[in-house]
Amino acid sequence: MSLYQNWFLASRPWSFSMTAISVSVGAALGAMAGDFSWPFYLVTLAGMIFMHAATNLMNDYYDVLSGVDYQETSTAQYRPHPLLEGKLKPAQVRIGAFILYALSATAGMYLAAFRGWALLWIGLIGIFASISYTAPPFKYKYKALGELSVFLMWGPLMVEGAYFVQRQTFSMEAFWVSLPFGVLVALVLLINNTRDIGHDKQKGIITIPILIGQRNGFRLYLTLVIVAYMGILWMSVFGPLDLWSLIVFVSMPLAIRLLKQMRYEIPLDADARTAQLDTAFGVLLVISMIPGGLL
């Protein structure tokens, strides 16, 4: 495998769909309220993907450095992990992450200059949250705050930011619409932590499932899946979404199938399968906004 392929896999490109959806939801809501700029949308998308890739590299770097990730962990069993496999050196991964942060910051500065300096604060919050996720001194992922951060980053912050790029203002409608998808993205980490309770306890990590127990962790997961779908139903009937958004429920069989299996055993790839549910849900949500944007 070439060096470029190793870098590509280390960035976890399969996870970028969640960033693309959050940016697209915000931009689509902006299009529903006025004109739509493809160039600004593409710069926003590129900047956020650079940030997401940098976050993934930093997460792996500090997880390996602190001994949280090693060859026998579940993460290394179902996805490529070039750092653990020795195909990339730790120093290379760290430098690569900061190069991606620089690219993301460049996109952010461009957007801030042309669309409004409020975007600079969103970018600074994002970079701080990304680096301190697993890096000392905060390492808040290990203190039961990871799910909250993921919810805020892929929900309100990213959706509102993408909306602002299009409309040069913030929107309560964008805030409310951001919540269901932000919740689902956070569930990727929640189910990962629910599966890994034994491993995390050994490493001295605190997670929500450790605090409330594995069974309650699953119940919380189930409750939040229901909340996400009911949120779309409510907003489709009462606004700000329209009835087109009910097509999101086409993804519900994926959720039901996954939940049925989790009742008996949380699969090794539960987080990856939750991400697949997120993608189906999010793509359908974006598609449902196209008629409103065109009209």
LINMOFEN-V981225 format. One record per residue. N is the residue number from 1. RES is the residue in one letter. PHI is phi in whole degrees, 0 to 359 (999 if undefined). OMEGA is omega in degrees with one decimal (none if undefined). Layout:
n/res/phi/omega
N/RES/PHI/OMEGA
N/RES/PHI/OMEGA
This chain:
n/res/phi/omega
1/M/999/-175.8
2/S/286/178.6
3/L/300/-179.7
4/Y/296/177.7
5/Q/296/178.0
6/N/297/177.7
7/W/296/-179.9
8/F/300/-179.5
9/L/291/179.7
10/A/296/179.9
11/S/283/-178.7
12/R/57/-174.0
13/P/298/179.9
14/W/296/-179.4
15/S/274/-175.5
16/F/291/179.2
17/S/301/-179.2
18/M/293/176.4
19/T/293/179.1
20/A/300/179.9
21/I/291/-179.5
22/S/301/178.3
23/V/296/-177.8
24/S/291/177.1
25/V/297/179.3
26/G/298/-179.8
27/A/293/179.3
28/A/295/175.8
29/L/297/175.6
30/G/296/179.0
31/A/294/179.0
32/M/290/-178.2
33/A/258/-178.5
34/G/171/-177.9
35/D/291/-179.3
36/F/237/178.3
37/S/251/176.6
38/W/296/179.7
39/P/302/179.6
40/F/293/177.1
41/Y/298/-176.8
42/L/292/176.9
43/V/294/176.8
44/T/299/-179.0
45/L/298/179.7
46/A/298/-179.2
47/G/299/-179.3
48/M/288/177.5
49/I/291/175.0
50/F/300/179.2
51/M/296/-179.4
52/H/297/179.5
53/A/297/178.3
54/A/297/178.3
55/T/298/179.3
56/N/298/179.2
57/L/295/179.8
58/M/295/178.2
59/N/300/178.6
60/D/296/-178.7
61/Y/303/-176.4
62/Y/282/174.8
63/D/296/178.0
64/V/287/-178.2
65/L/300/-177.8
66/S/272/178.0
67/G/82/178.4
68/V/288/177.2
69/D/256/172.1
70/Y/209/-168.8
71/Q/303/-175.3
72/E/272/-179.1
73/T/289/-176.9
74/S/300/-179.9
75/T/303/-177.4
76/A/285/-175.6
77/Q/274/-173.5
78/Y/242/175.9
79/R/222/176.0
80/P/297/-179.7
81/H/218/-174.3
82/P/304/179.0
83/L/292/178.4
84/L/295/-177.1
85/E/281/178.3
86/G/79/-179.2
87/K/277/173.2
88/L/229/178.3
89/K/271/-179.1
90/P/307/-179.0
91/A/297/178.3
92/Q/296/-178.5
93/V/296/-179.8
94/R/296/178.5
95/I/296/178.0
96/G/302/179.3
97/A/297/-178.1
98/F/289/173.3
99/I/296/178.4
100/L/294/174.6
101/Y/300/179.9
102/A/296/177.8
103/L/295/177.9
104/S/297/179.9
105/A/296/177.9
106/T/297/177.1
107/A/298/-179.9
108/G/295/178.3
109/M/296/177.6
110/Y/300/-178.8
111/L/294/179.1
112/A/298/-178.9
113/A/294/-174.6
114/F/261/-174.5
115/R/242/177.1
116/G/143/-173.9
117/W/284/173.2
118/A/300/178.9
119/L/295/178.8
120/L/297/179.9
121/W/292/176.2
122/I/299/179.5
123/G/296/179.9
124/L/295/176.5
125/I/298/-179.9
126/G/298/-179.7
127/I/295/177.9
128/F/300/-179.4
129/A/297/-178.5
130/S/294/-175.6
131/I/289/-174.8
132/S/281/179.0
133/Y/306/177.6
134/T/233/-177.5
135/A/272/174.7
136/P/293/8.2
137/P/270/-172.0
138/F/278/178.9
139/K/46/-169.9
140/Y/288/173.9
141/K/300/-177.8
142/Y/274/-177.4
143/K/235/174.8
144/A/66/179.7
145/L/247/-176.6
146/G/296/-178.2
147/E/299/179.8
148/L/298/-179.7
149/S/296/179.7
150/V/299/177.6
151/F/302/-177.5
152/L/291/-176.8
153/M/291/-175.9
154/W/273/176.0
155/G/260/-173.2
156/P/303/-173.3
157/L/295/-175.5
158/M/287/-179.4
159/V/293/178.4
160/E/297/179.0
161/G/297/179.3
162/A/294/176.0
163/Y/295/-179.4
164/F/300/179.4
165/V/302/-179.2
166/Q/280/-170.0
167/R/249/-177.5
168/Q/59/174.4
169/T/201/175.8
170/F/267/-172.8
171/S/214/174.2
172/M/293/177.7
173/E/297/177.6
174/A/297/178.1
175/F/300/-177.4
176/W/296/-179.2
177/V/292/-179.0
178/S/291/-169.6
179/L/293/-177.6
180/P/301/-179.2
181/F/289/176.4
182/G/301/177.0
183/V/299/-177.6
184/L/295/177.8
185/V/296/178.3
186/A/297/-179.4
187/L/292/175.3
188/V/300/179.3
189/L/286/-179.0
190/L/299/-177.7
191/I/286/173.5
192/N/299/179.9
193/N/289/177.3
194/T/293/177.9
195/R/294/-170.2
196/D/260/-177.1
197/I/306/-178.0
198/G/299/-179.8
199/H/297/-177.0
200/D/293/177.0
201/K/300/179.2
202/Q/300/-176.1
203/K/271/179.5
204/G/75/179.7
205/I/273/175.2
206/I/255/176.0
207/T/228/178.3
208/I/301/178.4
209/P/299/176.0
210/I/294/-178.5
211/L/289/-174.1
212/I/250/-179.9
213/G/97/-175.2
214/Q/298/-177.9
215/R/296/177.9
216/N/291/174.2
217/G/298/176.6
218/F/294/179.6
219/R/297/177.1
220/L/296/177.2
221/Y/302/179.5
222/L/301/-178.8
223/T/299/-177.0
224/L/287/172.8
225/V/298/179.0
226/I/298/179.4
227/V/301/-178.9
228/A/298/-179.8
229/Y/291/179.8
230/M/292/176.2
231/G/297/177.4
232/I/294/178.0
233/L/301/-179.3
234/W/301/-176.6
235/M/289/176.3
236/S/289/-178.2
237/V/274/-172.7
238/F/253/-178.9
239/G/94/7.8
240/P/275/176.2
241/L/280/174.8
242/D/245/-172.4
243/L/295/175.2
244/W/304/-174.3
245/S/291/176.8
246/L/294/176.3
247/I/296/175.1
248/V/304/-177.5
249/F/291/173.3
250/V/298/180.0
251/S/278/-174.3
252/M/299/177.0
253/P/304/175.8
254/L/298/-179.4
255/A/295/-178.2
256/I/296/179.6
257/R/298/-179.3
258/L/293/-179.1
259/L/295/177.9
260/K/299/179.8
261/Q/293/-176.9
262/M/291/176.8
263/R/300/-176.2
264/Y/256/-178.6
265/E/199/176.9
266/I/276/-175.6
267/P/293/-178.8
268/L/302/-177.2
269/D/259/-176.7
270/A/301/179.6
271/D/291/177.8
272/A/295/179.9
273/R/288/172.8
274/T/294/176.8
275/A/297/176.0
276/Q/296/175.8
277/L/298/178.0
278/D/304/-177.3
279/T/296/179.1
280/A/299/179.2
281/F/301/-175.1
282/G/292/179.3
283/V/298/178.3
284/L/295/177.5
285/L/297/178.9
286/V/297/179.6
287/I/301/-177.9
288/S/295/-178.5
289/M/272/-177.0
290/I/300/178.0
291/P/303/179.5
292/G/296/178.5
293/G/294/179.8
294/L/290/-178.1
295/L/278/none
